[in-house]
Amino acid sequence: MLDILNTCSAWLGAGQPFAVATIVSATGSVPRGVGTAMAVNADGEVVGSLSGGCVEGAVYNACRETMESATVRREQFGYSDSDAFAVGLTCGGVLDILIQPVYPQGHPGQQLDLAGLARLAETGQDIPAAIIRRLDGGRLTGVVVLAPQDFPSTADAGHLEALIQDSTAAHGAAAQIQAMLSTGQTGVLRLSPNRDVCGDDYISLLVETRLPPPRLLIFGANDFSAALVRTGKLLGYHVTLCDARQAFTSAGRYPGADEVVVAQPHRYLEAEAGQDRLDARTVICVLTHDVKFDIPLLELALTLPVQYVGAMGSRRSHAQRVESLQALGVDEEQLSRLHSPIGLDLGAVTPEEVAVSIMAEIIAGRNQHRTAQPLSRSTGPIHPEAVHPEAVHPARNPSEPPISQSGVSSWI
């Protein structure tokens, strides 16, 4: 519930019980990933969405029933050729959904750490956080982690052992969870409680994480930058605009930017890198197409472990940039990371269209989707499943779907 926590916390504060439904497994053509949540309160109000409309009606009814029965349930939504419209998931795929009632403090059916959830709600959406819950049997309580970068602390280790009820499995799980928290992954871990015997008696944990928004650094103050600021904010980035020219960098021209900086671009980037403010999710877009700014900036940017480095300009400008960078000692491997001319070929002309083409290329690269093309002209699943290695122990029931993880950060 990391993305719908504020609404749900308000319900609890008003004494309103609710039920929350969370995707714990998703296969086939389903639009949302593991960890996506939807909640329904006692008055029938809804927050969140699981499938864009395909199964919401059935899940809504299941949530209401769960609140009345005060029991946790697990439902699977999918279809076969004979009952394609019976369960509502007509676009294909299978969703495995956990539905759990949540009551105000003092209710005998309450199983969650409400104090921990309240603290989590107070931290704000840009603060790193995580929730770890057990899915198989027992009390479906959760461990709230407010400092994922420090996991596992002594307190976290104790809570995790209490959740798993097996010290050996808890010790092994901690390393796997730490890796997921460091990259903001959300997914299901299956742990064997017995290191010596492989079998089906595993422990299932749903790990949900939230990291601060990724950074989008835009260099160059112009109309294309202004459009990219707006598009980047829409997609959830923390946006910084930097230009060395004072006259072009008034904050009023870029009202959506989180920061507007007047500085030599390569000096600013050097300072940010030196203070560890960049990471593997950082995006750098160079829109100045002025060699006195571009070349020193790109020379540095191509050495940094960021997700994306793009530069605006014609193919002729790109060829000149490459020649200048090579003269400075930038090698072929580093040059291969440069996206120039910037963006996907959408026939974009206006600043707004160019901003869409740039963000489309960034999204495709982030998702390792190298063949961006119209869905109407492609085949295969629309939403290919991301399969990740098993955690702690390789044993898994072959009849079960593979473990999948997604970048969606939600709760329960």
C-alpha positions as a Markdown table, in Angstrom:
| # | Residue | x | y | z |
|---|---|---|---|---|
| 1 | Met | 0.0 | 0.0 | 0.0 |
| 2 | Leu | 3.0 | 2.3 | -0.4 |
| 3 | Asp | 1.3 | 4.1 | -3.3 |
| 4 | Ile | -2.2 | 4.2 | -1.7 |
| 5 | Leu | -1.0 | 4.5 | 2.0 |
| 6 | Asn | -2.2 | 8.1 | 2.6 |
| 7 | Thr | -5.8 | 7.3 | 1.7 |
| 8 | Cys | -5.8 | 4.1 | 3.7 |
| 9 | Ser | -4.2 | 5.8 | 6.7 |
| 10 | Ala | -6.9 | 8.4 | 6.6 |
| 11 | Trp | -9.6 | 5.7 | 6.6 |
| 12 | Leu | -8.0 | 4.1 | 9.7 |
| 13 | Gly | -7.7 | 7.5 | 11.4 |
| 14 | Ala | -11.5 | 7.9 | 10.9 |
| 15 | Gly | -12.1 | 4.4 | 12.3 |
| 16 | Gln | -12.9 | 3.0 | 8.9 |
| 17 | Pro | -12.0 | -0.6 | 8.3 |
| 18 | Phe | -11.0 | -1.6 | 4.8 |
| 19 | Ala | -9.8 | -4.6 | 2.7 |
| 20 | Val | -6.7 | -4.4 | 0.5 |
| 21 | Ala | -6.1 | -6.6 | -2.5 |
| 22 | Thr | -2.6 | -7.1 | -3.8 |
| 23 | Ile | -1.2 | -8.8 | -6.8 |
| 24 | Val | 1.3 | -11.5 | -5.6 |
| 25 | Ser | 1.7 | -13.2 | -9.0 |
| 26 | Ala | 1.0 | -12.0 | -12.5 |
| 27 | Thr | 1.5 | -14.1 | -15.7 |
| 28 | Gly | 0.4 | -13.5 | -19.3 |
| 29 | Ser | -0.9 | -10.2 | -20.7 |
| 30 | Val | -1.7 | -8.3 | -17.5 |
| 31 | Pro | -1.1 | -4.5 | -17.3 |
| 32 | Arg | 0.0 | -4.3 | -13.6 |
| 33 | Gly | 2.8 | -6.1 | -11.8 |
| 34 | Val | 3.5 | -7.8 | -8.5 |
| 35 | Gly | 2.8 | -5.5 | -5.5 |
| 36 | Thr | 0.1 | -3.4 | -7.2 |
| 37 | Ala | -2.7 | -2.8 | -4.7 |
| 38 | Met | -6.4 | -1.7 | -4.5 |
| 39 | Ala | -8.4 | -1.1 | -1.4 |
| 40 | Val | -12.1 | -0.8 | -0.5 |
| 41 | Asn | -13.4 | 0.6 | 2.7 |
| 42 | Ala | -16.6 | -0.2 | 4.6 |
| 43 | Asp | -18.5 | 2.6 | 2.8 |
| 44 | Gly | -17.6 | 1.1 | -0.6 |
| 45 | Glu | -15.0 | 3.8 | -1.5 |
| 46 | Val | -12.2 | 2.5 | -3.7 |
| 47 | Val | -8.5 | 3.6 | -4.1 |
| 48 | Gly | -6.0 | 2.0 | -6.5 |
| 49 | Ser | -6.4 | -0.3 | -9.4 |
| 50 | Leu | -5.2 | -3.8 | -10.3 |
| 51 | Ser | -5.9 | -4.4 | -13.9 |
| 52 | Gly | -7.2 | -1.2 | -15.5 |
| 53 | Gly | -10.8 | -2.4 | -15.2 |
| 54 | Cys | -10.7 | -6.1 | -16.1 |
| 55 | Val | -11.2 | -7.7 | -12.7 |
| 56 | Glu | -12.0 | -4.7 | -10.5 |
| 57 | Gly | -15.7 | -5.6 | -10.0 |
| 58 | Ala | -14.9 | -9.1 | -8.8 |
| 59 | Val | -12.1 | -7.9 | -6.6 |
| 60 | Tyr | -14.4 | -5.2 | -5.1 |
| 61 | Asn | -16.9 | -7.9 | -4.1 |
| 62 | Ala | -14.2 | -10.1 | -2.6 |
| 63 | Cys | -12.9 | -7.2 | -0.6 |
| 64 | Arg | -16.4 | -6.5 | 0.9 |
| 65 | Glu | -16.8 | -10.2 | 1.7 |
| 66 | Thr | -13.4 | -10.3 | 3.3 |
| 67 | Met | -14.2 | -7.4 | 5.6 |
| 68 | Glu | -17.4 | -9.1 | 6.8 |
| 69 | Ser | -15.8 | -12.5 | 7.4 |
| 70 | Ala | -12.6 | -11.0 | 9.0 |
| 71 | Thr | -10.5 | -13.6 | 7.1 |
| 72 | Val | -7.6 | -13.5 | 4.7 |
| 73 | Arg | -8.2 | -15.0 | 1.3 |
| 74 | Arg | -6.3 | -15.6 | -1.9 |
| 75 | Glu | -8.1 | -15.5 | -5.2 |
| 76 | Gln | -6.9 | -16.3 | -8.7 |
| 77 | Phe | -8.3 | -14.5 | -11.7 |
| 78 | Gly | -7.8 | -15.8 | -15.3 |
| 79 | Tyr | -9.7 | -17.4 | -18.0 |
| 80 | Ser | -9.9 | -20.4 | -20.3 |
| 81 | Asp | -11.6 | -20.6 | -23.7 |
| 82 | Ser | -14.8 | -21.8 | -22.1 |
| 83 | Asp | -15.2 | -19.1 | -19.5 |
| 84 | Ala | -13.5 | -16.1 | -21.0 |
| 85 | Phe | -16.1 | -13.6 | -19.6 |
| 86 | Ala | -16.8 | -15.4 | -16.4 |
| 87 | Val | -14.1 | -13.8 | -14.3 |
| 88 | Gly | -13.6 | -10.6 | -16.2 |
| 89 | Leu | -9.9 | -10.9 | -17.3 |
| 90 | Thr | -10.8 | -10.9 | -20.9 |
| 91 | Cys | -7.5 | -9.5 | -22.1 |
| 92 | Gly | -5.6 | -12.6 | -21.1 |
| 93 | Gly | -3.3 | -13.7 | -18.3 |
| 94 | Val | -3.7 | -14.8 | -14.7 |
| 95 | Leu | -3.6 | -12.7 | -11.5 |
| 96 | Asp | -3.0 | -14.2 | -8.1 |
| 97 | Ile | -4.4 | -11.8 | -5.6 |
| 98 | Leu | -4.1 | -11.6 | -1.8 |
| 99 | Ile | -7.1 | -10.0 | -0.1 |
| 100 | Gln | -6.7 | -8.9 | 3.5 |
| 101 | Pro | -9.0 | -7.0 | 5.9 |
| 102 | Val | -7.5 | -4.2 | 7.9 |
| 103 | Tyr | -9.3 | -2.9 | 11.0 |
| 104 | Pro | -8.7 | 0.0 | 13.4 |
| 105 | Gln | -6.7 | -0.6 | 16.5 |
| 106 | Gly | -8.3 | -3.0 | 19.0 |
| 107 | His | -10.3 | -5.1 | 16.5 |
| 108 | Pro | -9.9 | -8.8 | 17.2 |
| 109 | Gly | -9.3 | -9.5 | 13.5 |
| 110 | Gln | -6.4 | -7.1 | 13.2 |
| 111 | Gln | -3.1 | -8.7 | 12.3 |
| 112 | Leu | -1.0 | -5.8 | 11.0 |
| 113 | Asp | 1.4 | -3.5 | 12.7 |
| 114 | Leu | -0.8 | -0.3 | 12.6 |
| 115 | Ala | 1.8 | 1.7 | 14.5 |
| 116 | Gly | 4.4 | 0.8 | 11.9 |
| 117 | Leu | 2.0 | 1.7 | 9.1 |
| 118 | Ala | 1.2 | 5.0 | 10.7 |
| 119 | Arg | 4.9 | 5.9 | 10.9 |
| 120 | Leu | 5.3 | 4.9 | 7.3 |
| 121 | Ala | 2.5 | 7.2 | 6.3 |
| 122 | Glu | 4.2 | 10.1 | 8.0 |
| 123 | Thr | 7.5 | 9.7 | 6.1 |
| 124 | Gly | 6.3 | 11.0 | 2.8 |
| 125 | Gln | 6.4 | 9.5 | -0.7 |
| 126 | Asp | 10.0 | 10.5 | -1.4 |
| 127 | Ile | 11.4 | 8.7 | 1.7 |
| 128 | Pro | 12.9 | 5.2 | 1.2 |
| 129 | Ala | 10.7 | 2.6 | 2.8 |
| 130 | Ala | 9.7 | -1.1 | 2.6 |
| 131 | Ile | 7.2 | -3.6 | 3.8 |
| 132 | Ile | 7.9 | -7.3 | 4.1 |
| 133 | Arg | 5.0 | -9.7 | 4.5 |
| 134 | Arg | 4.6 | -13.4 | 4.8 |
| 135 | Leu | 2.2 | -15.0 | 2.4 |
| 136 | Asp | 2.0 | -18.6 | 3.4 |
| 137 | Gly | 0.0 | -19.6 | 6.4 |
| 138 | Gly | 0.4 | -18.3 | 9.9 |
| 139 | Arg | -0.2 | -14.7 | 10.9 |
| 140 | Leu | 0.0 | -12.4 | 7.9 |
| 141 | Thr | 1.8 | -9.7 | 9.7 |
| 142 | Gly | 4.3 | -7.2 | 8.1 |
| 143 | Val | 7.7 | -5.8 | 8.9 |
| 144 | Val | 7.9 | -2.1 | 8.2 |
| 145 | Val | 11.4 | -0.9 | 7.2 |
| 146 | Leu | 11.9 | 2.8 | 7.3 |
| 147 | Ala | 15.6 | 2.9 | 6.4 |
| 148 | Pro | 16.2 | 0.3 | 3.6 |
| 149 | Gln | 19.8 | 1.5 | 3.1 |
| 150 | Asp | 20.6 | 0.3 | 6.6 |
| 151 | Phe | 18.7 | -3.0 | 6.4 |
| 152 | Pro | 19.1 | -5.2 | 8.3 |
| 153 | Ser | 19.4 | -3.4 | 11.6 |
| 154 | Thr | 19.3 | -5.3 | 14.8 |
| 155 | Ala | 15.6 | -4.4 | 15.1 |
| 156 | Asp | 14.9 | -5.4 | 11.5 |
| 157 | Ala | 16.7 | -8.8 | 12.0 |
| 158 | Gly | 14.6 | -9.5 | 15.1 |
| 159 | His | 11.3 | -8.6 | 13.4 |
| 160 | Leu | 12.2 | -10.7 | 10.3 |
| 161 | Glu | 13.0 | -13.7 | 12.4 |
| 162 | Ala | 9.7 | -13.3 | 14.3 |
| 163 | Leu | 7.9 | -13.0 | 10.9 |
| 164 | Ile | 9.6 | -16.1 | 9.4 |
| 165 | Gln | 9.8 | -18.1 | 12.7 |
| 166 | Asp | 12.9 | -19.8 | 11.5 |
| 167 | Ser | 16.3 | -18.2 | 12.3 |
| 168 | Thr | 18.2 | -20.0 | 9.6 |
| 169 | Ala | 15.8 | -19.0 | 6.9 |
| 170 | Ala | 15.6 | -15.5 | 8.3 |
| 171 | His | 19.4 | -15.1 | 8.1 |
| 172 | Gly | 19.4 | -16.2 | 4.5 |
| 173 | Ala | 16.5 | -14.0 | 3.6 |
| 174 | Ala | 18.1 | -10.9 | 4.9 |
| 175 | Ala | 20.8 | -10.8 | 2.2 |
| 176 | Gln | 18.3 | -11.4 | -0.6 |
| 177 | Ile | 16.0 | -8.7 | 0.8 |
| 178 | Gln | 18.8 | -6.2 | 1.2 |
| 179 | Ala | 19.6 | -6.6 | -2.5 |
| 180 | Met | 16.0 | -6.0 | -3.5 |
| 181 | Leu | 15.8 | -2.9 | -1.2 |
| 182 | Ser | 18.9 | -1.4 | -2.7 |
| 183 | Thr | 17.5 | -1.4 | -6.2 |
| 184 | Gly | 13.8 | -0.7 | -5.3 |
| 185 | Gln | 12.5 | -4.0 | -6.5 |
| 186 | Thr | 9.1 | -5.4 | -5.4 |
| 187 | Gly | 8.5 | -9.2 | -5.7 |
| 188 | Val | 8.0 | -12.5 | -4.0 |
| 189 | Leu | 10.8 | -14.5 | -2.4 |
| 190 | Arg | 10.4 | -18.2 | -1.7 |
| 191 | Leu | 12.7 | -19.6 | 1.0 |
| 192 | Ser | 13.3 | -23.1 | 2.0 |
| 193 | Pro | 13.3 | -23.5 | 5.8 |
| 194 | Asn | 15.6 | -26.5 | 5.4 |
| 195 | Arg | 18.9 | -25.9 | 3.7 |
| 196 | Asp | 19.6 | -29.7 | 3.4 |
| 197 | Val | 16.3 | -30.9 | 1.9 |
| 198 | Cys | 14.6 | -29.5 | -1.2 |
| 199 | Gly | 10.9 | -29.6 | -1.2 |
| 200 | Asp | 7.6 | -27.8 | -1.6 |
| 201 | Asp | 7.5 | -26.7 | 2.1 |
| 202 | Tyr | 8.8 | -23.2 | 1.4 |
| 203 | Ile | 8.2 | -19.8 | 3.0 |
| 204 | Ser | 6.8 | -17.0 | 0.8 |
| 205 | Leu | 7.6 | -13.4 | 1.5 |
| 206 | Leu | 6.2 | -10.4 | -0.4 |
| 207 | Val | 8.9 | -7.6 | -0.4 |
| 208 | Glu | 7.7 | -4.2 | -1.4 |
| 209 | Thr | 10.0 | -1.2 | -1.6 |
| 210 | Arg | 9.9 | 2.5 | -2.3 |
| 211 | Leu | 13.0 | 4.6 | -3.2 |
| 212 | Pro | 13.2 | 8.3 | -3.8 |
| 213 | Pro | 12.2 | 9.4 | -7.4 |
| 214 | Pro | 14.9 | 8.8 | -10.0 |
| 215 | Arg | 16.7 | 12.0 | -11.1 |
| 216 | Leu | 16.4 | 13.6 | -14.5 |
| 217 | Leu | 19.2 | 16.1 | -15.2 |
| 218 | Ile | 18.5 | 18.5 | -18.1 |
| 219 | Phe | 21.3 | 20.6 | -19.4 |
| 220 | Gly | 20.4 | 23.6 | -21.5 |
| 221 | Ala | 17.7 | 26.2 | -20.9 |
| 222 | Asn | 15.3 | 26.4 | -23.9 |
| 223 | Asp | 11.7 | 25.5 | -25.0 |
| 224 | Phe | 12.7 | 21.9 | -25.5 |
| 225 | Ser | 14.0 | 21.7 | -21.9 |
| 226 | Ala | 10.8 | 23.3 | -20.6 |
| 227 | Ala | 8.7 | 20.6 | -22.3 |
| 228 | Leu | 11.0 | 17.9 | -21.0 |
| 229 | Val | 10.7 | 19.2 | -17.5 |
| 230 | Arg | 7.0 | 18.8 | -17.6 |
| 231 | Thr | 7.1 | 15.4 | -19.2 |
| 232 | Gly | 9.7 | 14.1 | -16.7 |
| 233 | Lys | 7.7 | 15.3 | -13.8 |
| 234 | Leu | 4.6 | 13.6 | -15.2 |
| 235 | Leu | 6.6 | 10.3 | -15.2 |
| 236 | Gly | 7.7 | 10.7 | -11.6 |
| 237 | Tyr | 11.3 | 12.0 | -12.0 |
| 238 | His | 13.0 | 14.5 | -9.7 |
| 239 | Val | 13.9 | 17.1 | -12.3 |
| 240 | Thr | 16.9 | 19.4 | -12.3 |
| 241 | Leu | 17.5 | 22.0 | -15.0 |
| 242 | Cys | 21.1 | 23.4 | -15.3 |
| 243 | Asp | 22.5 | 26.1 | -17.6 |
| 244 | Ala | 25.5 | 28.4 | -17.3 |
| 245 | Arg | 23.5 | 31.4 | -18.6 |
| 246 | Gln | 21.7 | 33.4 | -15.9 |
| 247 | Ala | 19.4 | 35.2 | -18.3 |
| 248 | Phe | 17.8 | 31.9 | -19.5 |
| 249 | Thr | 17.4 | 30.1 | -16.2 |
| 250 | Ser | 14.7 | 32.0 | -14.3 |
| 251 | Ala | 12.7 | 29.6 | -12.2 |
| 252 | Gly | 9.4 | 31.1 | -13.5 |
| 253 | Arg | 10.2 | 29.7 | -17.0 |
| 254 | Tyr | 10.4 | 26.1 | -15.6 |
| 255 | Pro | 7.7 | 26.0 | -12.9 |
| 256 | Gly | 7.7 | 22.2 | -12.8 |
| 257 | Ala | 11.4 | 21.8 | -12.1 |
| 258 | Asp | 12.5 | 20.7 | -8.6 |
| 259 | Glu | 15.7 | 22.6 | -9.1 |
| 260 | Val | 16.9 | 25.3 | -11.5 |
| 261 | Val | 20.7 | 25.7 | -11.3 |
| 262 | Val | 23.0 | 28.3 | -12.8 |
| 263 | Ala | 26.4 | 26.7 | -13.2 |
| 264 | Gln | 28.8 | 25.4 | -15.7 |
| 265 | Pro | 27.2 | 22.1 | -16.7 |
| 266 | His | 30.2 | 19.8 | -16.3 |
| 267 | Arg | 31.2 | 21.5 | -13.0 |
| 268 | Tyr | 27.7 | 20.9 | -11.6 |
| 269 | Leu | 27.6 | 17.3 | -12.8 |
| 270 | Glu | 31.1 | 16.7 | -11.3 |
| 271 | Ala | 29.9 | 18.1 | -7.9 |
| 272 | Glu | 26.8 | 15.9 | -7.9 |
| 273 | Ala | 28.8 | 12.8 | -8.8 |
| 274 | Gly | 31.4 | 13.6 | -6.1 |
| 275 | Gln | 28.6 | 13.8 | -3.5 |
| 276 | Asp | 27.1 | 10.5 | -4.5 |
| 277 | Arg | 23.8 | 12.1 | -5.7 |
| 278 | Leu | 23.7 | 10.0 | -8.9 |
| 279 | Asp | 22.8 | 6.4 | -9.3 |
| 280 | Ala | 22.0 | 3.7 | -11.9 |
| 281 | Arg | 18.5 | 5.2 | -12.3 |
| 282 | Thr | 19.8 | 8.7 | -13.2 |
| 283 | Val | 19.0 | 10.2 | -16.6 |
| 284 | Ile | 21.1 | 12.9 | -18.2 |
| 285 | Cys | 19.8 | 14.9 | -21.2 |
| 286 | Val | 22.0 | 17.4 | -22.9 |
| 287 | Leu | 19.9 | 19.8 | -24.9 |
| 288 | Thr | 22.3 | 22.8 | -25.4 |
| 289 | His | 24.0 | 21.6 | -28.7 |
| 290 | Asp | 26.8 | 24.1 | -27.9 |
| 291 | Val | 30.2 | 22.4 | -28.1 |
| 292 | Lys | 31.8 | 24.6 | -25.4 |
| 293 | Phe | 29.2 | 23.1 | -22.9 |
| 294 | Asp | 28.5 | 19.7 | -24.5 |
| 295 | Ile | 31.9 | 18.3 | -24.9 |
| 296 | Pro | 33.3 | 18.6 | -21.3 |
| 297 | Leu | 29.8 | 17.6 | -20.0 |
| 298 | Leu | 29.6 | 14.5 | -22.2 |
| 299 | Glu | 33.2 | 13.6 | -21.5 |
| 300 | Leu | 32.3 | 13.3 | -17.8 |
| 301 | Ala | 28.8 | 11.9 | -18.2 |
| 302 | Leu | 29.9 | 8.9 | -20.3 |
| 303 | Thr | 32.2 | 7.8 | -17.4 |
| 304 | Leu | 29.4 | 7.7 | -14.8 |
| 305 | Pro | 27.3 | 4.7 | -13.9 |
| 306 | Val | 23.9 | 6.3 | -14.9 |
| 307 | Gln | 21.0 | 4.8 | -16.8 |
| 308 | Tyr | 21.0 | 7.1 | -19.8 |
| 309 | Val | 23.0 | 9.8 | -21.5 |
| 310 | Gly | 21.4 | 11.6 | -24.5 |
| 311 | Ala | 22.4 | 14.7 | -26.5 |
| 312 | Met | 20.2 | 16.8 | -28.8 |
| 313 | Gly | 21.5 | 17.7 | -32.3 |
| 314 | Ser | 21.6 | 16.6 | -35.9 |
| 315 | Arg | 23.6 | 13.7 | -37.2 |
| 316 | Arg | 26.2 | 16.1 | -38.4 |
| 317 | Ser | 26.4 | 17.5 | -34.8 |
| 318 | His | 26.7 | 14.0 | -33.5 |
| 319 | Ala | 29.6 | 13.1 | -35.8 |
| 320 | Gln | 31.4 | 16.3 | -34.7 |
| 321 | Arg | 30.8 | 15.5 | -31.0 |
| 322 | Val | 32.1 | 11.9 | -31.5 |
| 323 | Glu | 35.2 | 13.2 | -33.2 |
| 324 | Ser | 35.9 | 15.8 | -30.4 |
| 325 | Leu | 35.3 | 13.2 | -27.7 |
| 326 | Gln | 37.6 | 10.7 | -29.3 |
| 327 | Ala | 40.3 | 13.3 | -29.4 |
| 328 | Leu | 39.9 | 13.7 | -25.6 |
| 329 | Gly | 40.4 | 9.9 | -25.1 |
| 330 | Val | 36.8 | 8.8 | -24.8 |
| 331 | Asp | 36.8 | 5.1 | -25.8 |
| 332 | Glu | 34.4 | 3.2 | -28.0 |
| 333 | Glu | 32.6 | 1.5 | -25.2 |
| 334 | Gln | 31.9 | 4.8 | -23.5 |
| 335 | Leu | 30.7 | 6.4 | -26.8 |
| 336 | Ser | 28.4 | 3.5 | -27.3 |
| 337 | Arg | 26.4 | 4.7 | -24.3 |
| 338 | Leu | 25.6 | 8.0 | -26.0 |
| 339 | His | 22.1 | 8.4 | -27.3 |
| 340 | Ser | 22.5 | 10.9 | -30.1 |
| 341 | Pro | 20.6 | 12.2 | -31.9 |
| 342 | Ile | 18.4 | 12.0 | -28.8 |
| 343 | Gly | 15.0 | 10.2 | -28.7 |
| 344 | Leu | 13.0 | 7.7 | -30.6 |
| 345 | Asp | 12.0 | 8.4 | -34.2 |
| 346 | Leu | 8.4 | 9.5 | -33.8 |
| 347 | Gly | 8.5 | 12.3 | -36.4 |
| 348 | Ala | 8.5 | 14.7 | -33.5 |
| 349 | Val | 8.7 | 18.4 | -34.3 |
| 350 | Thr | 7.4 | 20.6 | -31.5 |
| 351 | Pro | 9.2 | 20.8 | -28.1 |
| 352 | Glu | 6.4 | 18.8 | -26.5 |
| 353 | Glu | 6.6 | 16.1 | -29.2 |
| 354 | Val | 10.4 | 15.9 | -28.9 |
| 355 | Ala | 10.0 | 15.6 | -25.1 |
| 356 | Val | 7.7 | 12.6 | -25.6 |
| 357 | Ser | 10.2 | 11.0 | -28.0 |
| 358 | Ile | 13.1 | 11.5 | -25.5 |
| 359 | Met | 11.1 | 10.0 | -22.6 |
| 360 | Ala | 9.9 | 7.1 | -24.8 |
| 361 | Glu | 13.6 | 6.2 | -25.5 |
| 362 | Ile | 14.4 | 6.4 | -21.8 |
| 363 | Ile | 11.5 | 4.1 | -20.9 |
| 364 | Ala | 12.4 | 1.6 | -23.6 |
| 365 | Gly | 16.0 | 1.5 | -22.4 |
| 366 | Arg | 15.0 | 1.2 | -18.7 |
| 367 | Asn | 12.8 | -1.7 | -19.5 |
| 368 | Gln | 15.4 | -3.3 | -21.8 |
| 369 | His | 12.9 | -3.1 | -24.7 |
| 370 | Arg | 15.1 | -2.5 | -27.6 |
| 371 | Thr | 12.6 | -3.0 | -30.4 |
| 372 | Ala | 10.1 | -0.2 | -29.7 |
| 373 | Gln | 7.4 | -0.4 | -32.4 |
| 374 | Pro | 3.6 | -0.2 | -32.7 |
| 375 | Leu | 2.0 | -3.0 | -30.7 |
| 376 | Ser | -0.4 | -3.5 | -33.6 |
| 377 | Arg | 2.6 | -4.7 | -35.7 |
| 378 | Ser | 4.2 | -7.0 | -33.1 |
| 379 | Thr | 3.4 | -10.4 | -31.8 |
| 380 | Gly | 3.7 | -12.1 | -28.4 |
| 381 | Pro | 2.8 | -10.9 | -24.9 |
| 382 | Ile | 2.1 | -7.2 | -24.6 |
| 383 | His | 3.5 | -7.3 | -21.0 |
| 384 | Pro | 6.4 | -9.8 | -21.0 |
| 385 | Glu | 7.0 | -11.3 | -17.6 |
| 386 | Ala | 10.2 | -10.4 | -15.8 |
| 387 | Val | 11.7 | -13.6 | -14.4 |
| 388 | His | 14.2 | -13.4 | -11.7 |
| 389 | Pro | 16.4 | -16.0 | -9.9 |
| 390 | Glu | 15.0 | -17.8 | -6.9 |
| 391 | Ala | 16.1 | -16.4 | -3.6 |
| 392 | Val | 18.1 | -18.4 | -1.0 |
| 393 | His | 17.2 | -21.8 | -2.3 |
| 394 | Pro | 16.6 | -22.9 | -5.9 |
| 395 | Ala | 13.9 | -25.4 | -5.1 |
| 396 | Arg | 10.5 | -24.6 | -6.4 |
| 397 | Asn | 7.4 | -26.5 | -7.3 |
| 398 | Pro | 7.6 | -27.0 | -11.1 |
| 399 | Ser | 3.8 | -26.6 | -11.5 |
| 400 | Glu | 3.9 | -23.1 | -10.1 |
| 401 | Pro | 4.5 | -20.0 | -12.2 |
| 402 | Pro | 8.0 | -18.5 | -12.1 |
| 403 | Ile | 8.7 | -15.8 | -9.5 |
| 404 | Ser | 8.2 | -12.4 | -11.0 |
| 405 | Gln | 9.2 | -9.0 | -9.8 |
| 406 | Ser | 8.3 | -5.5 | -11.0 |
| 407 | Gly | 9.3 | -1.9 | -10.2 |
| 408 | Val | 5.8 | -1.1 | -9.0 |
| 409 | Ser | 6.0 | 0.0 | -5.3 |
| 410 | Ser | 2.8 | -0.8 | -3.4 |
| 411 | Trp | 1.8 | -2.3 | -0.1 |
| 412 | Ile | 0.4 | -5.6 | 1.1 |
